[in-house]
Amino acid sequence: MNESLSEALFSELKRQIEALLPSLSHRLLPAGKNLLLRNAKQLEIWASQLAAGQLTPDDVEWLVRSSMDLTRLTALESAGLAQVDLDHFRQVVIRTTLGMLVGRMTMKSS
């Protein structure tokens, strides 16, 4: 069975958060899952466009970074996370998403 992009992203995000931010993982994982679920359809579209050559990896990076802005993570701040934790979490989400999208493109082109 082929794992969906959002499932694969969340699995990798969970692994990274538990390794990098273990003391915050109980607060970050639900927020990360909600963030990915809200953006799953758009991520699938970008992955398809990347694979078809309609977008470049730089285009996708810009799109992902733009969609994962701090306004979507405001709830985490109100949950008591420090700005440095928010920034770290945001970078983990962006790196994981970009790695997964580009990795899937590479696998499809092989």
C-alpha positions in Angstrom: 0.0 0.0 0.0 1.3 3.4 -1.0 1.5 5.9 1.9 0.0 9.3 1.1 2.2 12.4 1.0 0.5 13.8 4.1 0.9 10.5 6.0 4.6 10.2 5.0 5.2 13.8 5.9 3.6 13.4 9.3 5.5 10.2 10.1 8.8 12.0 9.3 7.8 15.1 11.1 6.9 13.0 14.2 10.3 11.3 14.1 12.2 14.5 13.8 10.2 16.4 16.5 10.6 13.5 18.9 14.3 13.5 18.3 15.0 17.2 18.2 12.3 18.6 20.6 11.3 15.7 22.8 10.1 17.9 25.7 7.7 19.7 23.5 6.6 16.9 21.2 3.3 16.4 23.1 2.3 20.0 22.1 4.0 20.1 18.7 2.8 16.9 17.1 -1.0 17.7 17.2 -0.2 21.2 15.8 2.0 19.8 13.1 -0.6 17.2 12.1 -3.2 19.9 11.9 -0.9 22.1 9.8 -0.2 19.3 7.4 -3.8 18.3 7.1 -4.8 21.9 6.3 -2.2 22.0 3.6 -2.3 18.4 2.3 -4.3 19.1 -0.9 -2.0 22.0 -1.9 1.2 20.0 -1.1 -0.1 17.1 -3.4 -0.7 19.7 -6.2 2.8 21.1 -5.8 4.3 17.7 -5.7 2.6 16.8 -9.0 3.6 20.1 -10.6 7.2 19.6 -9.4 7.3 16.1 -10.8 5.8 17.3 -14.1 8.4 20.1 -14.4 5.9 22.9 -14.0 7.6 24.1 -10.8 11.2 24.1 -9.9 12.5 23.0 -6.5 13.1 26.7 -5.7 9.5 27.5 -6.6 8.3 24.8 -4.3 10.6 25.9 -1.5 9.1 29.5 -1.8 5.6 28.1 -1.8 6.1 25.9 1.2 7.9 28.6 3.2 5.1 31.1 2.4 2.3 28.7 3.4 4.0 27.7 6.7 4.2 31.2 8.1 4.0 32.1 11.7 0.4 33.2 11.5 -0.6 29.5 11.1 1.5 28.7 14.2 0.0 31.4 16.5 -1.9 28.7 18.5 1.5 27.2 19.5 2.6 30.5 20.9 -0.6 30.8 23.0 0.1 27.3 24.2 3.2 28.7 25.9 6.0 28.0 23.5 8.9 30.4 23.3 9.7 32.1 20.1 12.8 30.0 19.7 10.8 26.8 19.9 8.3 28.2 17.3 11.1 29.0 15.0 12.7 25.6 15.5 9.4 23.8 14.9 8.7 25.9 11.8 12.2 25.0 10.4 11.6 21.3 11.1 8.2 21.4 9.3 9.7 23.3 6.3 12.8 21.1 6.0 10.7 17.9 6.3 8.2 19.0 3.7 10.8 20.2 1.2 12.8 17.0 1.6 9.8 14.8 1.1 8.5 16.7 -1.9 11.9 16.7 -3.6 12.6 13.1 -2.6 9.4 11.9 -4.2 10.2 13.8 -7.4 13.6 12.2 -7.5 12.0 8.7 -6.9 9.5 9.3 -9.7 12.2 10.4 -12.2 14.3 7.3 -11.5 
